[in-house]
Every structure is written in structure tokens, then in C-alpha cells.
């Protein structure tokens, strides 16, 4: 690669270069393309792509009062096909086990997670007890957050089962790099995917009809992920609705208001948490099997970051298998011995609020100053049941192109992979995922915390 856009050395595992600073084989074609284009041309391409981001309203809002195009780096992340085989199998295994756990949880036979953990979970809904959703599937759409520790070793940080978001950011980033920097992908055999057929097959299997009436329920255009809601609505050809567009009729069914007549709805792909606030009596309609919800009410009980600790046992209990993917070592702060260990080693750990999301309530202790560490310690001592601790993992870096300096700069990255499960229990894991990039000097990659995203490819061997 040309010296003017060379990659500086960085501690830890770098997915772009090996320990001697040489470009890894699966990045050689991208590196050669970047060198051929040169820093000035790359900067122009970056500028055009970023302008297109704004024109397409490709957004993720941190503040609803401020228009914010989604910050994106266009250097693709490449996942070798043999890495992906392990990731895909592990994600499918995990989704199946989590769903079986939820089915047992709400039907009285759950014996994996201690009751005191489950019944203190914010998203455990007692009113769902005794309920069986269509196909016994609580979780139809699943997101899992992984980090790469090097040489194909991917470790799970979190499960996302309530309203997993980000799949359209994955799709949009891949589409745009193909349009604006096609040279990057010219010499790769990239595994293609299209989510539409899998989503529609899933909708049909849940509703038991070939032509269900489906809608996507949004929290409105000022929601942080409204771009995704709008994009999915167009991609899947299903109406985008707000709470005022729906109501529960006298017959208990859900109806959508239209100009000509009100239409009964079979399935709601929900992108809101508090259903009753948006559509009064929707919960009762769901519990009476008058409408299908994707994802099901109560699925967030397995989204709890403390429940996360027992997922390997769920896999063994329900599938009779050993977990394919490792997960980050975690500590239950309600346990006195674990709490003592955490407080004695606090400077090397990550503290997470059990019910947090999007980087909210995440404290990477090695990166905090003394005052912030003291405040987190007080929070733990005052309310240990509200937090968990995880080991701080030295996960992988990737290169981000700085269009001002013409340099590639290392940043921490993670990977959110998406999968769906239909009413027959079939799981589809979509190749690649959403790679999220931390801000310079940080390790929190979530878009809600200001991080970037980048296109992600699964690439078949041999590499060019």
C-alpha cells in the first residue's frame, strides 16, 4: 500500500495488518485498490458518499432536534467465509436456545436461571405467563453483539431480543460502498444476501396465510432509528404506521385506518417498546391471539444483561449441545463473593446496567478518570442488583480513512449480526452484519454513543 495512506501501528489485534505490519491476505485487494486511487481520490469519494448519506436521509439521531446523517467509514470490513461458518452456526444455536428458554419461562417450567434473577428483570412480564405465541416463537428477529479477539475467535458481548436495530444500516453501507468505491470489491467473491424473502416467509409462517396484512409500527420521524423504520417499510413493501394509525376494534382485532376503509391487521412488526402508550389495548389483542407481534411481548426478559450469564446453560439444557461461541466472562454483583472480586478489580472491568441499551449505562473502567470510577463504585454499592460486570476484552481494531489527513487510523470495532426465526423454527442468519466503530480513543462502539458504522462483507476463498 502507498506510504501516504499507510496504516500506523496499534496495540492489540488489527484485522487489517498482522503483527509485522503486513496487510493480511483478505485485505490485499482493498489495500491495492486504495493505493491505486490515492488519498486525494479517496477523499473525493468519501465526500460524495457522505453527501449522498445526507440526501438519502440515512440518519441515526442522537438528538431529535438536530438532523444527523449516520457517520460512516467506507473502508469495508472483510470476514473470511470460514470465520462466518462458525459465527452463523453459533448465532443460530443461541437464538434457538433463547427462544426455548422464553417459552419455558412463561409456561412455568424454566429451571435454568435462578428465580430471583428472573423476577427482578425489568422486562419480565408476569401477565404473559401461560401464553404461547404462534409457532411457540417469542423471538423472530434477533441481534447479537460480537467482538473479534483475533484469528477467528469471536466472543459474544450481548443479546438483543426486544427491538434489535441496525440491519438496514448494514444493507445501506454495503450498497453505498459498491456505488461510490466499486474498486474495493472488484476482486472479491462476496456472499450476497437479500432479507426480503426471508422476512416475508417468516410473516406468512406466523400468520398461517399466504397474504397476511402486515404493518411496521414506528415511534415517529423523530425517533433515533426512523431511517431504518422507513427503509424497512419500503424494502418489505409493508405500511409504516404510527400509534394513531391503529386501534383495537370491538371484536378485539387490530385495525389500520386508511382513507377508504379500516383494514384488519394480521401482524405488527413493532419498533416501539411501550405498546399500550402507542395503541391502547394492543397487549390484550396480542394475548388473545388476535394479532401477531414481532418480536413477542416479554421477549426482553432474555435481553437482560444478567440473564446473559446463563445462556451457555440454556444451550446445553435445551439443545444438548456445547455453546459454539464463547461469551464475555461476567459477574453477578448480587453475589457477595463476586461483588468483592469486582470491587477489588474494578479498574480492569466493564460495568453495565442490566437494562441498558445502545451504550447507555456502560462504563469501561480502564478508560474512566478517578472521579467517574468513584461514582460507579457508589452505584454498585447502593444497588448491586442493577448491574453486572464483564471482563474488559482487548478486541480488534480496524482501519478508518481520515479524509483530512489521508491516513488510515485504527479504531475499535464490534459486529452486530442479525438472524430471524420463522413460525416453523427455521433460522436464517444474514451474512456479514453491522460493524460499528468506536470514536477515536474510545471502546464503546454503539451508534447511540456516537460511533460510526462501516460496510461488512463475507468473502469466499481464495482471496485475490
FENRAMO-V25540 format. One line per field, one symbol per residue. ss: DSSP state (H for helix, E for strand, C for the rest). phi: phi as a letter, one per 20 degrees, with the letter a starting at -180 (. if undefined). psi: psi as a letter, one per 30 degrees, with the letter a starting at -180 (. if undefined). A space follows every 50 residues. Layout:
ss = ???
phi = ???
psi = ???
//
This chain:
ss = CCHHHCECCCCCCECCECCCCCECHHHHHHHHHHHHHHHHHHHHHHHHHH HHHHHCCCECCCCCCCCCECCEEEEEEEEEHHHHHHHHHHHHHHHHHHHH HHHHHCCCCCCCCCHHHHCCCCCCCHHHCCCCCHHHCCCCEEEEEEEEEE CCEEEEEEEECCCCCCHHHHHHHHHHHHHHCHHHHCCCCECCCCHHHHHH HHHHHHHCCCCCCEEEECCCCCCCCHHHHHHHHHHHCCEEECHHHEEECC CCCEEECCCCCCEECCEEEECCCCHHHHCCCHHHHHHCCCCEEECCCCHH HHCCCCHHHHHHHHHHHHHCCCCCCEECCEEECCCHHHHHHHHHCHHHEE EEECCCCCCCCEEEHHHCCHHHHHHHHHHHHHCHHHEEEEECCCCCEEEE EECCCCEEEEEEEEEEEEEEECCCCCEEECCCCEEEECCCCCCCCCHHHC CEEEEEEEECCCCC
phi = .fffcfeffbfnedfecefeneffgedffffffffffngffffffgffff ffgffelfcbeecfecfcgffcddffeddfgfffgfgfffffffffffff ffffgecncfceeggffffdffdedgfegnecfgmldedeccccdccdeo lnedcedbdccfcfcpffffffffffffeecfffdfddeefebbffffff ffgfffembfcfedcdedeofeffdfgfgfffgffelcfecdgfecbeef eneecdfcfeaedfdebdeecceefffecgmffffffelebedceffnff feeffeggfdfgfffffedmcegfefcggcceffegffffffffcgfddd dcfgdfbmnfmdcegfeeegffffffgfgfffbffeccccffeeefdbed eefeemdecfcfccbdddbccefdnedddegnpdeddffgndceegffdn fecbfcdecffeef
psi = kkefhlklkklakkfelafggkklefgeeeeeeeeeeleeeeeeeeeeee eeeeeghjljkfjffkkjkjkkkgjkkkjkeeeeeeeeeeeeeeeeeeee eeeeeggggkgekkefeefgkegkjeffkfkjlkghjejekkkkkllkfk hgjkkkelkjfdiklfefeeeeeeeeeeefiffegegkikjlljfeeeee eeeeeefglfiljkljjlglfgleheeeeeeeeeefhkkklleffllklf gflkkkkleelkkkkekjjkglejeeeejkgeeeeefghflkkjllkfff fgfkfefefgeeeeeeeffhlkkekllkklkjffkeeeeeeeefgefglk kkkegllhfkgkjjefflleeeeeeeeeeeeeifffllklkjkillllkk kjfefglkkklklakjkkllkafggkkkkkkcajkkkllkflfjfkefgg lllkkkkkklllk.
//
